[in-house]
Amino acid sequence: MCGRHLKRVSLELGGKSAGIILEDADADATVSALRLASFANAGQVCTARTRLLVPRTRRAEFCDALSTMADSIVLGDPTLGDTEMGPVVSAAQRAKVWNYNQPRSRRRRPPNHERRVEDVPATGWFVPPTVFADVTNSMTIAREEIFGPVVCVIVYDTVDEAVAIANDSEFGLSGSVFTEDMAAGLDVADRIQSGTFGINAFGNDIGAPFGGVKNSGIGREMGPEGLEEYIEYQSVLVPSI
C-alpha cells in the first residue's frame, strides 16, 4: 500500500539473534545475562538471543547451566510479585510455539532439574522456558523466529565458524558476544551482520539508531538517525556569483 501511494515506510521486523559465547566467557555472568536477553517477556522480543553459539569444549557446561537457569524461571500470574514469566499473547501463539517444541532435536535437561507438568500454571497460555541442545543452524528451530521462550544451543570450533553461523540467517536485527577480552569482542562485533550488537550487553540505547539489516527491517528508530524517517529535505540552489 505504501508503494502504491509513494508513502515513506520504516519497518522493524523479526530477528533470530545470536549470542556468541567465546572460550573465555564467564559462565555465571553469561547465563545470568541470558536469563533476560533470551527469556524476557516469555521470549516475545524481536531482539531475543535465541541462537546461543557455544565453544565445543564448553558445550556440556553451558547446556547444563542454561537448562538449570531456564527451569528456575518462575511461571505464573504476571500481576504477582514473584512471577518472572507470564503467558504468551494468545492461544494461537502458544500452539505455534508448542509445534516448534516437538522433538526435532534433543531437548537437554539435567536429571535433577526437569520441569514438572504441575509447575506450569493450568490457566493461561503458558509455555515453559525451553533449551534445545545439539542444534545445527540448518534446523527449522534455528532458522525461523519462534517468538516464544525457546533457545537453541549450537556448538562451534573456531571464532570464524561462530561468526559464519551467526551471519547465516535471513535476519540481522541484534546480537551479543560474551567474552572477557574486549578486543576480541570488538573484532567479532565488526564482523556480524546486524543493526545492533552488544559486547557483554543487550538491549538498546535510545541515543543510538536501532533497526535491522536483511529481512529484519528498513530504516532506523531512536537517536538522531531515527528523526530522518520523518524529515523531507529541500535543496535550494542559487546562482554562483
C-alpha positions as a Markdown table, in Angstrom:
| # | Residue | x | y | z |
|---|---|---|---|---|
| 1 | Met | 0.0 | 0.0 | 0.0 |
| 2 | Cys | 2.9 | 2.4 | 0.8 |
| 3 | Gly | 4.4 | 1.6 | -2.6 |
| 4 | Arg | 1.2 | 2.4 | -4.5 |
| 5 | His | 0.8 | 5.7 | -2.7 |
| 6 | Leu | 4.6 | 6.6 | -2.5 |
| 7 | Lys | 4.4 | 6.7 | 1.2 |
| 8 | Arg | 7.6 | 6.6 | 3.3 |
| 9 | Val | 7.9 | 3.4 | 5.2 |
| 10 | Ser | 10.0 | 2.2 | 8.1 |
| 11 | Leu | 9.8 | -1.4 | 9.1 |
| 12 | Glu | 11.2 | -3.0 | 12.3 |
| 13 | Leu | 10.7 | -6.7 | 11.6 |
| 14 | Gly | 11.8 | -10.0 | 13.1 |
| 15 | Gly | 15.0 | -11.5 | 14.3 |
| 16 | Lys | 16.9 | -14.6 | 15.2 |
| 17 | Ser | 19.7 | -13.0 | 17.1 |
| 18 | Ala | 22.8 | -14.9 | 18.1 |
| 19 | Gly | 24.5 | -14.8 | 21.4 |
| 20 | Ile | 28.1 | -15.8 | 20.7 |
| 21 | Ile | 29.9 | -17.2 | 23.8 |
| 22 | Leu | 33.6 | -17.1 | 23.4 |
| 23 | Glu | 36.0 | -19.5 | 25.1 |
| 24 | Asp | 36.9 | -17.2 | 27.9 |
| 25 | Ala | 33.4 | -16.1 | 28.8 |
| 26 | Asp | 32.4 | -16.2 | 32.5 |
| 27 | Ala | 29.7 | -18.8 | 32.7 |
| 28 | Asp | 27.8 | -17.4 | 35.6 |
| 29 | Ala | 27.7 | -13.8 | 34.3 |
| 30 | Thr | 26.8 | -15.0 | 30.8 |
| 31 | Val | 23.9 | -17.3 | 31.9 |
| 32 | Ser | 22.6 | -14.6 | 34.2 |
| 33 | Ala | 22.5 | -12.1 | 31.3 |
| 34 | Leu | 20.8 | -14.6 | 29.1 |
| 35 | Arg | 18.0 | -15.0 | 31.6 |
| 36 | Leu | 16.7 | -11.7 | 30.4 |
| 37 | Ala | 18.3 | -11.5 | 27.0 |
| 38 | Ser | 16.7 | -14.8 | 25.9 |
| 39 | Phe | 13.6 | -15.2 | 28.0 |
| 40 | Ala | 12.2 | -11.7 | 28.8 |
| 41 | Asn | 8.5 | -11.3 | 28.0 |
| 42 | Ala | 8.2 | -15.0 | 27.5 |
| 43 | Gly | 10.6 | -14.8 | 24.6 |
| 44 | Gln | 8.3 | -12.4 | 22.7 |
| 45 | Val | 11.0 | -9.9 | 22.0 |
| 46 | Cys | 12.3 | -9.3 | 18.5 |
| 47 | Thr | 15.9 | -8.9 | 19.7 |
| 48 | Ala | 15.9 | -12.0 | 21.9 |
| 49 | Arg | 19.1 | -14.0 | 21.8 |
| 50 | Thr | 17.6 | -17.3 | 20.6 |
| 51 | Arg | 20.6 | -18.9 | 19.0 |
| 52 | Leu | 23.3 | -19.4 | 21.5 |
| 53 | Leu | 26.7 | -20.3 | 20.0 |
| 54 | Val | 28.9 | -22.2 | 22.4 |
| 55 | Pro | 32.5 | -23.5 | 22.1 |
| 56 | Arg | 32.5 | -27.2 | 21.7 |
| 57 | Thr | 34.9 | -27.5 | 24.6 |
| 58 | Arg | 32.3 | -25.9 | 26.9 |
| 59 | Arg | 29.1 | -27.4 | 25.5 |
| 60 | Ala | 28.2 | -29.6 | 28.5 |
| 61 | Glu | 28.9 | -26.8 | 31.0 |
| 62 | Phe | 26.7 | -24.3 | 29.2 |
| 63 | Cys | 23.9 | -26.7 | 28.3 |
| 64 | Asp | 23.6 | -27.7 | 32.0 |
| 65 | Ala | 23.8 | -24.1 | 33.2 |
| 66 | Leu | 21.3 | -22.8 | 30.7 |
| 67 | Ser | 18.8 | -25.6 | 31.4 |
| 68 | Thr | 19.1 | -25.1 | 35.1 |
| 69 | Met | 18.6 | -21.4 | 34.7 |
| 70 | Ala | 15.6 | -21.9 | 32.4 |
| 71 | Asp | 14.0 | -24.4 | 34.8 |
| 72 | Ser | 14.4 | -21.9 | 37.7 |
| 73 | Ile | 12.3 | -19.2 | 36.0 |
| 74 | Val | 9.0 | -18.8 | 37.9 |
| 75 | Leu | 5.9 | -19.0 | 35.7 |
| 76 | Gly | 2.7 | -17.5 | 36.9 |
| 77 | Asp | 0.3 | -14.6 | 37.1 |
| 78 | Pro | 2.2 | -11.5 | 35.9 |
| 79 | Thr | 0.5 | -9.3 | 38.5 |
| 80 | Leu | 2.2 | -11.3 | 41.3 |
| 81 | Gly | 5.5 | -10.1 | 42.6 |
| 82 | Asp | 7.4 | -13.4 | 42.5 |
| 83 | Thr | 6.4 | -14.2 | 38.9 |
| 84 | Glu | 9.2 | -14.0 | 36.3 |
| 85 | Met | 7.4 | -15.1 | 33.2 |
| 86 | Gly | 3.8 | -14.8 | 32.2 |
| 87 | Pro | 1.9 | -16.5 | 29.4 |
| 88 | Val | 2.4 | -15.9 | 25.6 |
| 89 | Val | 0.0 | -13.5 | 24.0 |
| 90 | Ser | -2.7 | -15.9 | 22.6 |
| 91 | Ala | -3.8 | -19.5 | 22.2 |
| 92 | Ala | -2.7 | -19.4 | 18.6 |
| 93 | Gln | 0.8 | -18.3 | 19.6 |
| 94 | Arg | 1.1 | -21.0 | 22.2 |
| 95 | Ala | 0.1 | -23.6 | 19.7 |
| 96 | Lys | 2.7 | -22.2 | 17.3 |
| 97 | Val | 5.4 | -22.4 | 19.9 |
| 98 | Trp | 4.4 | -25.9 | 21.0 |
| 99 | Asn | 4.6 | -27.0 | 17.4 |
| 100 | Tyr | 8.3 | -25.9 | 17.3 |
| 101 | Asn | 8.9 | -27.7 | 20.6 |
| 102 | Gln | 8.2 | -31.1 | 19.1 |
| 103 | Pro | 11.2 | -33.4 | 19.3 |
| 104 | Arg | 13.1 | -32.2 | 16.1 |
| 105 | Ser | 16.3 | -32.0 | 18.2 |
| 106 | Arg | 17.2 | -33.4 | 21.5 |
| 107 | Arg | 16.0 | -31.4 | 24.4 |
| 108 | Arg | 18.6 | -31.4 | 27.2 |
| 109 | Arg | 17.6 | -31.3 | 30.8 |
| 110 | Pro | 19.8 | -32.2 | 33.8 |
| 111 | Pro | 18.2 | -35.1 | 35.7 |
| 112 | Asn | 17.6 | -33.0 | 38.8 |
| 113 | His | 16.1 | -30.0 | 37.0 |
| 114 | Glu | 13.2 | -31.5 | 35.0 |
| 115 | Arg | 10.3 | -29.1 | 35.0 |
| 116 | Arg | 7.2 | -30.9 | 36.1 |
| 117 | Val | 3.9 | -30.6 | 34.4 |
| 118 | Glu | 2.3 | -29.3 | 37.6 |
| 119 | Asp | 4.8 | -26.5 | 37.7 |
| 120 | Val | 3.2 | -24.9 | 34.6 |
| 121 | Pro | 0.0 | -22.9 | 35.5 |
| 122 | Ala | -3.2 | -24.6 | 34.4 |
| 123 | Thr | -4.8 | -21.3 | 33.4 |
| 124 | Gly | -3.3 | -19.2 | 30.7 |
| 125 | Trp | -1.4 | -19.6 | 27.5 |
| 126 | Phe | 1.9 | -20.7 | 29.2 |
| 127 | Val | 4.9 | -22.2 | 27.6 |
| 128 | Pro | 7.8 | -23.3 | 29.8 |
| 129 | Pro | 11.2 | -22.0 | 29.0 |
| 130 | Thr | 12.9 | -24.5 | 26.7 |
| 131 | Val | 16.5 | -25.1 | 25.8 |
| 132 | Phe | 17.4 | -27.3 | 22.8 |
| 133 | Ala | 20.9 | -28.8 | 22.6 |
| 134 | Asp | 22.7 | -30.3 | 19.7 |
| 135 | Val | 21.0 | -28.0 | 17.2 |
| 136 | Thr | 22.5 | -27.3 | 13.8 |
| 137 | Asn | 22.0 | -24.0 | 12.1 |
| 138 | Ser | 20.0 | -25.6 | 9.3 |
| 139 | Met | 17.2 | -26.8 | 11.6 |
| 140 | Thr | 13.9 | -25.1 | 11.5 |
| 141 | Ile | 14.1 | -24.0 | 15.1 |
| 142 | Ala | 17.4 | -22.3 | 14.3 |
| 143 | Arg | 16.1 | -20.6 | 11.1 |
| 144 | Glu | 12.6 | -19.3 | 12.0 |
| 145 | Glu | 11.6 | -16.7 | 14.6 |
| 146 | Ile | 9.6 | -18.7 | 17.1 |
| 147 | Phe | 8.7 | -15.7 | 19.3 |
| 148 | Gly | 8.4 | -17.7 | 22.5 |
| 149 | Pro | 10.7 | -18.9 | 25.3 |
| 150 | Val | 12.8 | -21.2 | 23.2 |
| 151 | Val | 16.5 | -21.1 | 22.7 |
| 152 | Cys | 18.9 | -23.3 | 20.6 |
| 153 | Val | 22.4 | -24.2 | 21.6 |
| 154 | Ile | 24.8 | -24.5 | 18.6 |
| 155 | Val | 28.4 | -25.6 | 19.1 |
| 156 | Tyr | 31.3 | -24.2 | 17.1 |
| 157 | Asp | 35.0 | -24.9 | 16.9 |
| 158 | Thr | 36.6 | -21.6 | 15.9 |
| 159 | Val | 35.6 | -18.0 | 16.2 |
| 160 | Asp | 35.5 | -17.7 | 12.4 |
| 161 | Glu | 33.0 | -20.5 | 12.4 |
| 162 | Ala | 30.9 | -18.8 | 15.1 |
| 163 | Val | 30.8 | -15.6 | 13.0 |
| 164 | Ala | 29.8 | -17.5 | 9.9 |
| 165 | Ile | 27.0 | -19.3 | 11.8 |
| 166 | Ala | 25.7 | -16.0 | 13.3 |
| 167 | Asn | 25.6 | -14.4 | 9.8 |
| 168 | Asp | 24.0 | -17.4 | 8.2 |
| 169 | Ser | 20.5 | -16.1 | 8.7 |
| 170 | Glu | 17.9 | -14.2 | 6.8 |
| 171 | Phe | 17.6 | -11.9 | 9.8 |
| 172 | Gly | 20.0 | -9.3 | 11.1 |
| 173 | Leu | 18.5 | -7.4 | 13.9 |
| 174 | Ser | 20.7 | -7.7 | 17.0 |
| 175 | Gly | 23.1 | -10.0 | 18.9 |
| 176 | Ser | 25.8 | -10.2 | 21.5 |
| 177 | Val | 29.2 | -11.6 | 22.2 |
| 178 | Phe | 30.2 | -12.7 | 25.7 |
| 179 | Thr | 33.9 | -12.5 | 26.5 |
| 180 | Glu | 36.5 | -11.2 | 29.0 |
| 181 | Asp | 38.6 | -9.8 | 26.1 |
| 182 | Met | 37.2 | -6.5 | 24.9 |
| 183 | Ala | 39.4 | -6.5 | 21.8 |
| 184 | Ala | 38.2 | -10.0 | 20.8 |
| 185 | Gly | 34.6 | -8.8 | 21.4 |
| 186 | Leu | 35.1 | -5.7 | 19.2 |
| 187 | Asp | 36.6 | -7.9 | 16.5 |
| 188 | Val | 33.5 | -10.2 | 16.5 |
| 189 | Ala | 31.1 | -7.2 | 16.5 |
| 190 | Asp | 32.9 | -5.7 | 13.5 |
| 191 | Arg | 32.1 | -8.9 | 11.5 |
| 192 | Ile | 28.5 | -9.5 | 12.5 |
| 193 | Gln | 25.7 | -8.5 | 10.1 |
| 194 | Ser | 23.2 | -6.9 | 12.4 |
| 195 | Gly | 21.8 | -3.5 | 13.1 |
| 196 | Thr | 22.8 | -3.5 | 16.7 |
| 197 | Phe | 25.2 | -5.7 | 18.7 |
| 198 | Gly | 26.4 | -5.8 | 22.3 |
| 199 | Ile | 29.6 | -6.8 | 24.0 |
| 200 | Asn | 28.6 | -8.5 | 27.2 |
| 201 | Ala | 25.4 | -6.5 | 26.8 |
| 202 | Phe | 22.0 | -6.5 | 25.3 |
| 203 | Gly | 19.1 | -4.1 | 24.8 |
| 204 | Asn | 19.1 | -0.7 | 23.1 |
| 205 | Asp | 20.4 | 2.8 | 23.7 |
| 206 | Ile | 17.8 | 5.5 | 23.0 |
| 207 | Gly | 20.6 | 7.8 | 21.8 |
| 208 | Ala | 21.7 | 5.3 | 19.1 |
| 209 | Pro | 19.9 | 4.2 | 16.0 |
| 210 | Phe | 18.0 | 0.9 | 16.2 |
| 211 | Gly | 16.9 | -1.3 | 13.3 |
| 212 | Gly | 17.8 | -4.3 | 11.2 |
| 213 | Val | 19.5 | -5.4 | 8.1 |
| 214 | Lys | 18.5 | -8.1 | 5.6 |
| 215 | Asn | 14.9 | -9.3 | 6.4 |
| 216 | Ser | 14.9 | -7.6 | 9.8 |
| 217 | Gly | 13.7 | -4.3 | 8.5 |
| 218 | Ile | 14.1 | -1.0 | 6.8 |
| 219 | Gly | 15.1 | 2.3 | 8.4 |
| 220 | Arg | 16.0 | 3.2 | 11.9 |
| 221 | Glu | 14.4 | 4.3 | 15.2 |
| 222 | Met | 15.8 | 6.3 | 18.1 |
| 223 | Gly | 18.9 | 8.5 | 18.0 |
| 224 | Pro | 19.3 | 11.4 | 15.6 |
| 225 | Glu | 19.1 | 8.9 | 12.8 |
| 226 | Gly | 15.6 | 8.0 | 13.9 |
| 227 | Leu | 14.4 | 11.5 | 13.1 |
| 228 | Glu | 15.5 | 11.1 | 9.5 |
| 229 | Glu | 12.4 | 8.9 | 8.9 |
| 230 | Tyr | 10.2 | 11.9 | 9.5 |
| 231 | Ile | 12.1 | 14.6 | 7.6 |
| 232 | Glu | 11.7 | 15.7 | 4.0 |
| 233 | Tyr | 14.7 | 17.8 | 2.8 |
| 234 | Gln | 14.5 | 20.7 | 0.3 |
| 235 | Ser | 17.6 | 21.8 | -1.6 |
| 236 | Val | 17.7 | 25.4 | -2.7 |
| 237 | Leu | 20.1 | 26.2 | -5.5 |
| 238 | Val | 21.3 | 29.8 | -6.1 |
| 239 | Pro | 23.4 | 31.1 | -9.0 |
| 240 | Ser | 27.1 | 31.3 | -8.2 |
| 241 | Ile | 28.5 | 34.8 | -8.1 |
